[in-house]
Amino acid sequence: MTIPGLNRRHFLQFSAASALSITSANSLMAQQTMMRREIPSSGETIPVIGLGTSDEFERNTSDNLDDLKAVLNTLLDNGANMVDTAPTYGNSESVLGKLFSEMNIQQQLFIATKISLRRVLFNTKQAGIDQMVESARVMGKASLDLIYVHNLNDLDTQWQNLQEWKAAGKVRYIGVTISNYRDFDDMEAFMRSASGVDFMQINYSILEPRADELLIPLAREKGAAIVTNRPFGNGGYFRRVRGKTLPEWAQDFDCESWAQFTLKWILGNPDITCAIPATSNAGHMLDNARAGYGRLPDQSERRRMLEVIQSI
């Protein structure tokens, strides 16, 4: 989402244009590959940085979509491949479907979407099935990689749908999502009672660290991969660090920007499988991807990072 009066380029150490032009020459990127982490239920590994699409990929499909193609190319060029979307993200799924078709990249991507039914309007089994069928159709991938129940809505019915789809080979992984502290208790109750949860997606960042207390250890115990949303707190993080100088000691763990500061803090928790910052800017995508390279902060450094942010 664009924050009025706030431009993230103030927090980057290079512009989008110059960043993209130096990718191949950058020694850190050239010497290493993006870190990957294991999905506990299968042993498959995926890159630790992905792409969120909420707000950022909502476009008129007749618009020039070259900037979004550049984002997807940057994602792939830098060793990442997860794209996270949902039917409730405006027309993001159809925009992605158009881009995937034109670029012929569906098979290179790990595509995650959601059953996003509002409790008041829909709560039927068939509505969830229809939505999954449409998601697969518009994005051009018959067997999607991952489908979640979005924000635990209509959970009993839709979780049954997901289990049946996975058993039928129509989706590889299934999971559940939340993005707000108010849903933590419900997520805990579900995770304690359910079986077969491949992925749990939660809000977790240097601004929202509470999942460390219970949900992350619980997901580890249950063998679920953990994807984190809201790494920048919908812009609140950048508002907080605006005008502040990145600590010099951040270089010790190959951190070059404030965006990487929170992403590396997230990934410094070894239980986190992937973080999915949303962007429609290729320079920002590159900056985000670089958080998946180099050293990560250890626990003492993460405590120090948290203290920095809490003191601002």
C-alpha positions as CSV (number, residue, x, y, z in Angstrom):
1,M,0.0,0.0,0.0
2,T,1.3,3.5,-0.8
3,I,1.5,5.7,2.3
4,P,0.8,9.3,1.5
5,G,3.8,11.5,2.0
6,L,6.1,8.6,2.6
7,N,8.4,7.1,-0.1
8,R,10.3,4.1,0.7
9,R,13.2,5.2,-1.5
10,H,14.3,7.4,1.4
11,F,15.1,4.2,3.2
12,L,17.0,2.5,0.4
13,Q,20.7,3.0,-0.2
14,F,20.2,2.8,-3.9
15,S,17.4,3.8,-6.3
16,A,15.4,1.2,-8.1
17,A,17.1,1.9,-11.4
18,S,20.6,1.8,-10.1
19,A,19.9,-1.2,-7.9
20,L,18.7,-3.3,-10.8
21,S,21.7,-2.3,-12.9
22,I,24.2,-3.5,-10.4
23,T,22.7,-6.9,-9.5
24,S,25.1,-9.0,-11.5
25,A,28.1,-7.0,-10.2
26,N,27.2,-7.1,-6.6
27,S,29.7,-9.5,-4.9
28,L,27.3,-10.6,-2.1
29,M,24.7,-11.7,-4.6
30,A,27.2,-13.2,-7.0
31,Q,28.9,-15.3,-4.3
32,Q,25.9,-16.8,-2.7
33,T,22.4,-18.1,-3.3
34,M,19.3,-17.2,-1.4
35,M,18.8,-19.2,1.8
36,R,16.2,-21.9,1.6
37,R,14.3,-23.6,4.5
38,E,12.5,-26.8,4.8
39,I,8.7,-27.4,4.7
40,P,8.5,-29.9,7.7
41,S,5.7,-32.0,6.2
42,S,7.5,-32.9,3.0
43,G,11.2,-32.0,3.3
44,E,10.9,-29.7,0.3
45,T,12.9,-26.5,0.6
46,I,11.7,-23.0,-0.5
47,P,13.5,-19.6,-0.5
48,V,13.1,-17.5,2.6
49,I,11.8,-14.4,0.9
50,G,8.6,-14.3,-1.2
51,L,6.2,-11.7,-2.6
52,G,3.0,-10.5,-1.2
53,T,0.4,-9.0,-3.5
54,S,-2.2,-7.4,-1.3
55,D,-3.0,-3.9,-2.7
56,E,0.2,-3.9,-4.8
57,F,-1.1,-6.0,-7.7
58,E,-4.6,-4.6,-8.0
59,R,-4.6,-3.1,-11.5
60,N,-6.8,-2.6,-14.5
61,T,-5.6,-5.5,-16.6
62,S,-5.6,-3.3,-19.7
63,D,-2.9,-1.1,-18.0
64,N,0.7,-1.4,-18.9
65,L,2.0,-4.1,-16.5
66,D,5.7,-3.8,-17.2
67,D,6.4,-2.7,-13.7
68,L,4.8,-5.8,-12.2
69,K,6.6,-8.0,-14.7
70,A,9.9,-6.4,-13.5
71,V,8.9,-7.3,-9.9
72,L,8.3,-11.0,-10.9
73,N,11.5,-11.1,-12.9
74,T,13.5,-9.7,-10.0
75,L,11.9,-12.2,-7.6
76,L,13.0,-15.1,-9.8
77,D,16.4,-13.6,-10.8
78,N,17.3,-13.4,-7.1
79,G,16.5,-16.9,-6.1
80,A,13.0,-16.4,-4.8
81,N,9.7,-17.9,-6.1
82,M,6.8,-17.8,-3.6
83,V,3.9,-15.5,-4.7
84,D,1.1,-15.1,-2.1
85,T,-2.3,-13.8,-3.1
86,A,-6.0,-14.2,-2.4
87,P,-9.4,-13.7,-4.1
88,T,-10.1,-10.8,-1.8
89,Y,-7.0,-8.8,-2.9
90,G,-9.0,-6.9,-5.5
91,N,-8.3,-8.4,-8.9
92,S,-4.8,-9.5,-8.0
93,E,-5.4,-13.1,-9.0
94,S,-6.5,-12.2,-12.5
95,V,-3.7,-9.7,-12.9
96,L,-1.2,-12.4,-11.8
97,G,-2.8,-14.8,-14.2
98,K,-2.3,-12.5,-17.1
99,L,1.3,-11.9,-16.1
100,F,2.0,-15.6,-15.6
101,S,0.5,-16.4,-19.0
102,E,2.5,-13.7,-20.8
103,M,5.7,-14.5,-19.0
104,N,5.2,-18.3,-19.0
105,I,6.5,-18.6,-15.4
106,Q,3.7,-20.6,-13.6
107,Q,5.9,-23.7,-13.2
108,Q,8.8,-21.7,-11.8
109,L,6.7,-20.2,-9.0
110,F,5.4,-21.5,-5.7
111,I,1.9,-20.1,-5.9
112,A,-0.1,-19.6,-2.7
113,T,-3.7,-18.4,-2.5
114,K,-6.6,-18.6,0.0
115,I,-10.2,-19.5,0.4
116,S,-11.5,-16.0,1.3
117,L,-15.1,-16.3,2.2
118,R,-16.8,-13.8,4.4
119,R,-18.8,-15.4,7.3
120,V,-21.8,-13.2,6.8
121,L,-22.1,-13.7,3.0
122,F,-20.9,-17.3,2.4
123,N,-20.3,-20.3,4.5
124,T,-21.1,-23.2,2.2
125,K,-18.9,-26.0,1.1
126,Q,-19.6,-25.4,-2.6
127,A,-18.7,-21.7,-2.3
128,G,-15.2,-22.6,-1.1
129,I,-14.8,-25.2,-3.9
130,D,-15.9,-22.7,-6.5
131,Q,-13.4,-20.2,-5.3
132,M,-10.5,-22.6,-5.4
133,V,-11.5,-23.8,-8.9
134,E,-11.6,-20.2,-10.1
135,S,-8.2,-19.3,-8.5
136,A,-6.6,-22.2,-10.3
137,R,-8.2,-21.2,-13.6
138,V,-7.3,-17.6,-13.6
139,M,-3.7,-18.2,-12.5
140,G,-3.3,-21.1,-15.0
141,K,-1.9,-23.7,-12.6
142,A,-4.2,-26.7,-12.3
143,S,-2.6,-28.0,-9.1
144,L,-1.8,-25.0,-6.9
145,D,1.1,-25.2,-4.5
146,L,-0.6,-23.9,-1.4
147,I,-4.1,-22.9,-0.3
148,Y,-4.9,-21.4,3.1
149,V,-8.2,-20.8,4.9
150,H,-8.0,-17.0,5.0
151,N,-8.2,-15.5,8.5
152,L,-9.8,-18.7,9.8
153,N,-13.1,-17.8,8.1
154,D,-15.7,-20.6,8.0
155,L,-12.9,-22.7,9.3
156,D,-14.6,-26.1,9.8
157,T,-16.1,-26.3,6.4
158,Q,-13.2,-24.9,4.4
159,W,-10.6,-26.9,6.3
160,Q,-12.5,-30.0,5.2
161,N,-12.5,-28.7,1.6
162,L,-8.7,-28.3,1.7
163,Q,-8.1,-31.7,3.2
164,E,-10.2,-33.3,0.4
165,W,-8.5,-31.3,-2.3
166,K,-5.1,-32.3,-1.0
167,A,-6.1,-35.9,-0.9
168,A,-7.3,-35.6,-4.5
169,G,-4.0,-34.1,-5.6
170,K,-5.5,-30.7,-6.5
171,V,-3.3,-28.8,-4.1
172,R,0.1,-29.7,-2.7
173,Y,0.0,-28.0,0.7
174,I,-2.8,-26.6,2.9
175,G,-2.8,-24.2,5.8
176,V,-4.4,-21.4,7.7
177,T,-3.7,-17.6,8.0
178,I,-4.2,-14.7,10.4
179,S,-2.9,-11.2,10.3
180,N,-3.9,-9.7,13.6
181,Y,-3.2,-10.2,17.3
182,R,-6.9,-10.5,18.0
183,D,-7.0,-13.9,16.2
184,F,-4.1,-15.4,18.1
185,D,-6.3,-17.3,20.5
186,D,-8.4,-18.9,17.7
187,M,-5.2,-19.8,15.8
188,E,-3.8,-21.5,18.9
189,A,-7.0,-23.5,19.5
190,F,-7.1,-24.7,15.9
191,M,-3.4,-25.6,15.8
192,R,-3.8,-27.6,19.0
193,S,-6.7,-29.6,17.6
194,A,-6.0,-30.0,13.9
195,S,-3.8,-32.4,12.1
196,G,-2.2,-32.1,8.6
197,V,-1.5,-28.4,8.8
198,D,1.4,-27.9,6.3
199,F,1.6,-24.1,6.7
200,M,0.6,-21.4,9.2
201,Q,0.8,-17.8,8.1
202,I,0.9,-15.1,10.8
203,N,1.8,-11.5,11.4
204,Y,5.3,-11.4,12.8
205,S,7.9,-8.7,12.6
206,I,10.1,-6.5,14.7
207,L,7.0,-4.4,15.3
208,E,4.8,-7.4,16.1
209,P,6.9,-10.0,17.8
210,R,4.3,-11.7,20.0
211,A,4.1,-14.9,18.0
212,D,7.4,-15.8,19.6
213,E,5.6,-16.5,22.8
214,L,3.3,-19.3,21.7
215,L,2.3,-19.7,18.1
216,I,5.7,-20.2,16.6
217,P,6.7,-22.8,19.1
218,L,3.3,-24.5,18.6
219,A,3.7,-24.6,14.9
220,R,7.2,-26.1,15.3
221,E,5.8,-28.8,17.6
222,K,3.0,-29.5,15.0
223,G,5.4,-29.7,12.1
224,A,4.0,-26.7,10.2
225,A,6.0,-24.3,8.0
226,I,5.6,-20.7,9.1
227,V,5.1,-17.8,6.6
228,T,5.1,-14.3,8.0
229,N,3.0,-11.4,6.7
230,R,3.0,-7.7,7.6
231,P,6.8,-7.4,7.9
232,F,6.6,-3.6,7.5
233,G,3.3,-3.2,9.6
234,N,1.5,-1.8,6.6
235,G,4.0,1.1,6.5
236,G,4.1,1.8,10.2
237,Y,7.7,0.4,10.3
238,F,8.9,2.9,7.7
239,R,7.1,5.8,9.5
240,R,9.0,4.8,12.7
241,V,12.5,4.7,11.1
242,R,12.0,7.7,8.9
243,G,15.0,10.0,9.1
244,K,16.9,7.5,11.3
245,T,20.4,6.2,10.5
246,L,20.8,2.5,10.1
247,P,23.1,1.2,12.9
248,E,26.6,0.7,11.7
249,W,26.7,-2.7,13.4
250,A,24.0,-4.0,11.1
251,Q,26.8,-4.5,8.6
252,D,27.9,-7.4,10.8
253,F,25.0,-9.5,9.4
254,D,25.1,-8.1,5.9
255,C,22.2,-5.7,6.4
256,E,22.1,-2.7,4.0
257,S,18.7,-1.1,4.6
258,W,15.9,-0.6,7.1
259,A,13.8,-3.0,5.0
260,Q,16.4,-5.7,5.4
261,F,16.7,-4.9,9.1
262,T,13.2,-6.2,9.9
263,L,13.3,-9.0,7.4
264,K,16.6,-10.3,8.7
265,W,15.2,-10.0,12.3
266,I,12.3,-12.2,11.2
267,L,14.6,-14.7,9.4
268,G,16.9,-14.7,12.4
269,N,14.3,-17.0,14.0
270,P,15.2,-20.4,12.5
271,D,11.6,-21.6,12.7
272,I,10.4,-19.0,10.1
273,T,10.2,-20.6,6.7
274,C,9.4,-17.6,4.5
275,A,8.6,-13.8,4.8
276,I,6.3,-12.3,2.1
277,P,6.7,-8.5,1.9
278,A,4.3,-7.0,-0.6
279,T,5.6,-4.6,-3.3
280,S,4.9,-3.5,-6.9
281,N,8.3,-1.9,-7.2
282,A,11.2,-3.9,-8.7
283,G,13.8,-1.9,-6.7
284,H,12.0,-2.7,-3.5
285,M,11.7,-6.4,-4.5
286,L,15.5,-6.5,-5.0
287,D,16.1,-4.8,-1.6
288,N,13.8,-7.3,0.1
289,A,15.4,-10.3,-1.7
290,R,18.8,-9.3,-0.5
291,A,17.7,-10.0,3.1
292,G,17.8,-13.6,2.2
293,Y,21.5,-13.4,1.4
294,G,24.5,-13.3,3.8
295,R,24.6,-13.8,7.5
296,L,21.5,-13.5,9.7
297,P,21.6,-12.0,13.2
298,D,22.0,-14.3,16.2
299,Q,19.7,-14.1,19.2
300,S,21.8,-11.5,21.0
301,E,21.8,-9.3,17.9
302,R,18.1,-9.8,17.4
303,R,17.5,-8.5,21.0
304,R,19.7,-5.5,20.2
305,M,17.7,-4.9,17.0
306,L,14.4,-5.0,18.9
307,E,15.7,-2.6,21.5
308,V,16.7,-0.1,18.7
309,I,13.2,-0.2,17.2
310,Q,11.5,0.0,20.6
311,S,13.6,3.1,21.5
312,I,12.6,5.0,18.4
